[in-house]
Amino acid sequence: MKLSIPITKTIQKRHSVRTYEERSLSAQDREALLDCMKRLDNPFGVPVHKYIIDKKLIADGEKLGTYGVIKGADTFLGVSIPDEELAPLAAGYEFENLILYATSLGLGTVWLAATFNRDRFASSMNIPEKELFLAISPVGYPSAKRSLTETLMRSTMKSSSRKAWETLFYQQDFITPLTKSMAGVYAVPLEMVRLAPSAKNVQPWRVCKDGNNYHFYVTYKPGLSKGEELIKRLDLGIALSHFHQSVMEQELTGNFEIMPQENLKLPENTYYIISWRALETK
């Protein structure tokens, strides 16, 4: 599904919001979100379940278990998936599309993958026991003033900063940086990948261009728990949302495929996930 919003402008506008006005969503905005949730899909063939609940938080943010990180919001979005290989990509892709749509409505959001009580939210959202419940987001009207907790978190995580282009994108191998000139019409979709949010803002994705193919990888050190590894793949799904929606906005064509990687020597702690085969360029 191609979102009917200005993608690149919305991606550039989106930022994490943890402090909200203490008022409920308007009926119009809530209905718009519900309609979007029903229409979302993904290119990976995995069912993704989205949820929305309205629960008033007590003053310290602890009633539903956001550990004081979220202030003022009483509506939350959630996402769950089956335990399948490409499911984290699908979850990141669809949930980020929902967040971008919320941004286009003037609403604030923030991805939460760790700083919430999974058990309480899973119970409130009626998440099926066999499903993986990876993330939630508050949704509401941003407060004009950030809480002290939010200000400190943004400073600690350097929320507004992103890695340099040449550290994320490569040409043919992981030695030669991919320049924007080399990327051509794909420079904008890749820049939107660079701007994608990720857990602790670590940007675990890497992309290597090989002819008309763009190979996507995640990076992480060995020894991660299954949950931590799933979050890395979820982060890549977010980046793929930005990439794919930007590609469609520019009317470029192609498809996602799993491709052989035998001829490419990967850096340490770098894992291949999926590729984009570009079918034509403008």
C-alpha positions as CSV (number, residue, x, y, z in Angstrom):
1,M,0.0,0.0,0.0
2,K,1.3,3.4,-1.0
3,L,0.5,6.0,1.6
4,S,-1.5,8.9,0.2
5,I,0.7,11.5,2.0
6,P,3.8,13.4,1.0
7,I,6.4,10.8,2.1
8,T,9.7,12.6,2.1
9,K,8.3,15.7,3.7
10,T,6.5,13.6,6.4
11,I,9.7,11.6,7.1
12,Q,11.6,14.8,7.5
13,K,8.9,16.2,9.8
14,R,8.5,13.1,12.0
15,H,10.3,13.2,15.4
16,S,9.9,11.3,18.6
17,V,7.3,12.8,21.1
18,R,7.2,11.7,24.7
19,T,5.3,14.6,26.2
20,Y,1.6,15.2,25.2
21,E,-1.3,17.5,25.8
22,E,-3.6,15.9,28.3
23,R,-6.6,15.6,25.9
24,S,-8.0,12.7,24.0
25,L,-7.8,12.2,20.3
26,S,-10.6,13.8,18.3
27,A,-13.2,11.4,16.9
28,Q,-12.0,12.4,13.4
29,D,-8.3,11.7,14.1
30,R,-9.1,8.4,15.8
31,E,-11.3,7.3,12.9
32,A,-8.6,8.2,10.4
33,L,-6.1,6.1,12.3
34,L,-8.5,3.1,12.4
35,D,-9.1,3.4,8.7
36,C,-5.4,3.5,7.9
37,M,-4.8,0.5,10.2
38,K,-7.3,-1.6,8.2
39,R,-5.7,-0.8,4.9
40,L,-2.0,-1.3,5.8
41,D,-0.1,-4.2,4.3
42,N,3.5,-5.1,3.6
43,P,5.6,-6.6,0.7
44,F,6.9,-9.5,2.8
45,G,3.8,-11.7,2.9
46,V,3.5,-11.7,6.7
47,P,0.3,-10.9,8.6
48,V,0.8,-7.9,11.0
49,H,-1.8,-7.1,13.6
50,K,-2.2,-3.5,14.8
51,Y,-4.0,-2.4,18.0
52,I,-5.3,0.9,19.5
53,I,-6.4,1.4,23.1
54,D,-7.5,4.4,25.1
55,K,-6.2,4.2,28.7
56,K,-5.7,7.2,30.9
57,L,-2.3,7.2,32.5
58,I,-1.8,8.3,36.1
59,A,0.4,11.3,36.7
60,D,3.7,9.4,36.9
61,G,3.0,7.4,33.7
62,E,3.1,4.0,35.5
63,K,-0.5,2.7,35.2
64,L,0.2,0.9,31.9
65,G,3.9,0.6,32.5
66,T,5.7,3.3,30.5
67,Y,8.1,3.9,33.4
68,G,7.5,7.6,33.5
69,V,8.9,8.1,30.0
70,I,5.5,9.1,28.4
71,K,3.6,12.0,29.8
72,G,0.0,13.0,29.0
73,A,-0.9,10.4,26.4
74,D,-4.0,8.2,26.9
75,T,-4.1,6.5,23.5
76,F,-1.6,3.8,22.4
77,L,-0.9,1.9,19.2
78,G,0.6,-1.6,19.3
79,V,1.8,-4.2,16.8
80,S,2.2,-8.0,17.0
81,I,3.4,-10.7,14.6
82,P,3.7,-14.5,14.2
83,D,7.1,-15.9,15.0
84,E,8.3,-16.1,11.3
85,E,11.6,-15.2,9.6
86,L,10.5,-11.9,7.9
87,A,7.9,-11.0,10.5
88,P,10.0,-8.3,12.3
89,L,10.6,-6.6,8.9
90,A,6.8,-6.6,8.2
91,A,6.0,-5.3,11.7
92,G,8.5,-2.4,11.4
93,Y,7.3,-1.6,7.9
94,E,3.6,-1.5,8.7
95,F,3.9,0.2,12.1
96,E,6.2,2.9,10.7
97,N,3.7,3.5,7.9
98,L,1.0,4.0,10.5
99,I,3.3,6.4,12.5
100,L,4.0,8.4,9.3
101,Y,0.3,8.6,8.6
102,A,-0.3,9.8,12.2
103,T,2.5,12.4,11.6
104,S,0.7,13.7,8.5
105,L,-2.4,14.3,10.8
106,G,-0.3,16.5,13.1
107,L,-0.1,13.8,15.8
108,G,2.9,12.9,17.9
109,T,4.3,9.4,18.3
110,V,7.4,7.5,19.5
111,W,8.5,4.0,19.0
112,L,8.8,2.1,22.4
113,A,10.4,-1.3,22.2
114,A,11.9,-1.6,25.7
115,T,10.5,1.1,28.0
116,F,7.1,-0.3,28.5
117,N,5.6,-3.2,30.5
118,R,4.9,-5.8,27.9
119,D,2.6,-7.9,30.1
120,R,0.3,-5.1,31.0
121,F,0.0,-3.7,27.5
122,A,-0.4,-7.2,26.0
123,S,-3.3,-7.8,28.4
124,S,-4.9,-4.5,27.6
125,M,-4.5,-5.0,23.9
126,N,-5.5,-8.6,23.9
127,I,-2.3,-9.8,22.2
128,P,-2.6,-13.5,21.3
129,E,-0.2,-15.6,23.4
130,K,1.6,-17.1,20.5
131,E,2.3,-13.7,18.8
132,L,5.5,-11.7,19.2
133,F,4.7,-8.3,20.7
134,L,7.6,-6.0,19.8
135,A,6.5,-2.4,20.1
136,I,4.0,0.2,21.0
137,S,3.6,4.0,20.5
138,P,1.6,6.6,22.3
139,V,-0.3,8.8,19.9
140,G,-1.7,12.2,20.7
141,Y,-1.1,16.0,20.4
142,P,2.4,17.1,21.2
143,S,2.9,19.3,24.2
144,A,4.5,22.7,23.5
145,K,7.0,21.9,26.4
146,R,9.0,18.7,26.8
147,S,9.2,17.1,30.1
148,L,12.6,17.0,31.9
149,T,12.7,13.2,31.3
150,E,12.2,13.6,27.6
151,T,14.8,16.4,27.3
152,L,17.4,14.2,29.1
153,M,16.6,11.2,27.0
154,R,16.9,13.1,23.7
155,S,20.2,14.5,24.8
156,T,21.6,11.1,25.9
157,M,20.5,9.3,22.8
158,K,21.4,12.2,20.5
159,S,17.9,11.8,19.0
160,S,18.3,14.4,16.3
161,S,21.6,13.1,15.0
162,R,22.1,10.4,12.3
163,K,25.2,8.5,11.0
164,A,27.0,9.9,8.0
165,W,26.0,8.7,4.5
166,E,29.3,7.0,3.8
167,T,29.1,4.8,7.0
168,L,25.8,3.3,6.0
169,F,25.8,2.9,2.2
170,Y,28.3,1.1,0.0
171,Q,29.1,0.2,-3.6
172,Q,29.9,-3.4,-4.7
173,D,31.7,-4.1,-1.4
174,F,31.9,-2.8,2.1
175,I,35.1,-0.9,1.3
176,T,33.9,1.6,-1.3
177,P,31.3,4.2,0.0
178,L,28.3,4.7,-2.2
179,T,28.1,8.4,-3.2
180,K,24.8,10.1,-3.8
181,S,25.9,10.5,-7.5
182,M,26.4,6.8,-7.8
183,A,22.9,6.1,-6.2
184,G,21.2,8.4,-8.8
185,V,17.5,8.3,-8.4
186,Y,17.8,6.1,-5.4
187,A,19.7,8.8,-3.5
188,V,16.4,10.1,-2.0
189,P,15.1,6.7,-0.8
190,L,18.5,6.0,0.8
191,E,18.5,9.4,2.5
192,M,15.1,8.5,3.9
193,V,16.6,5.2,5.2
194,R,19.3,7.3,6.9
195,L,16.7,9.4,8.7
196,A,14.7,6.4,10.0
197,P,14.4,6.0,13.8
198,S,15.8,3.0,15.6
199,A,16.2,1.6,19.1
200,K,18.7,3.8,21.0
201,N,19.3,5.6,17.7
202,V,22.0,3.1,16.7
203,Q,20.9,2.7,13.0
204,P,21.8,-0.9,12.7
205,W,21.2,-1.1,8.9
206,R,23.7,-1.2,6.1
207,V,23.0,-1.1,2.4
208,C,25.3,-2.3,-0.4
209,K,24.5,-1.5,-4.1
210,D,25.5,-4.1,-6.6
211,G,24.3,-3.2,-10.1
212,N,20.5,-2.7,-9.9
213,N,20.3,-4.5,-6.6
214,Y,20.3,-2.9,-3.1
215,H,21.2,-5.4,-0.4
216,F,20.1,-4.7,3.1
217,Y,21.9,-5.9,6.3
218,V,21.7,-5.5,10.0
219,T,24.7,-5.1,12.3
220,Y,25.0,-6.4,15.9
221,K,27.4,-8.1,18.1
222,P,27.0,-11.8,18.8
223,G,25.4,-12.9,22.1
224,L,22.2,-10.9,21.8
225,S,19.0,-12.4,23.2
226,K,16.4,-13.4,20.7
227,G,14.3,-10.3,21.7
228,E,17.3,-8.0,21.1
229,E,17.9,-9.5,17.7
230,L,14.3,-9.2,16.8
231,I,14.4,-5.4,17.6
232,K,17.4,-5.0,15.2
233,R,15.3,-6.6,12.4
234,L,12.3,-4.5,13.5
235,D,14.5,-1.4,13.0
236,L,15.4,-2.5,9.5
237,G,11.7,-2.9,8.8
238,I,11.3,0.8,9.8
239,A,14.1,1.8,7.4
240,L,12.5,-0.3,4.6
241,S,9.2,1.5,5.1
242,H,11.0,4.8,4.4
243,F,12.9,3.3,1.5
244,H,9.9,1.6,-0.2
245,Q,7.4,4.5,0.3
246,S,10.0,6.9,-1.1
247,V,10.6,4.6,-4.1
248,M,6.9,4.5,-4.8
249,E,6.6,8.3,-4.4
250,Q,9.2,8.6,-7.1
251,E,7.3,6.1,-9.3
252,L,10.3,3.7,-9.4
253,T,9.7,0.0,-9.7
254,G,11.2,-3.1,-8.3
255,N,10.7,-5.8,-5.7
256,F,12.1,-7.3,-2.5
257,E,13.9,-10.6,-2.9
258,I,16.2,-12.9,-0.9
259,M,19.4,-13.0,-3.1
260,P,22.6,-15.1,-2.9
261,Q,25.5,-13.4,-1.1
262,E,28.4,-15.9,-1.8
263,N,30.5,-13.4,-3.7
264,L,30.4,-10.6,-1.1
265,K,32.7,-10.7,2.0
266,L,30.7,-9.2,4.9
267,P,32.3,-7.3,7.7
268,E,32.2,-8.8,11.2
269,N,28.8,-8.7,12.9
270,T,27.0,-7.9,9.7
271,Y,24.1,-10.1,8.6
272,Y,22.2,-10.2,5.3
273,I,18.5,-9.8,5.5
274,I,16.9,-8.9,2.1
275,S,17.5,-7.1,-1.2
276,W,15.6,-4.7,-3.5
277,R,15.9,-5.4,-7.2
278,A,15.4,-2.2,-9.1
279,L,13.5,-3.0,-12.4
280,E,14.0,0.4,-14.1
281,T,15.4,3.8,-13.5
282,K,14.1,7.2,-14.6
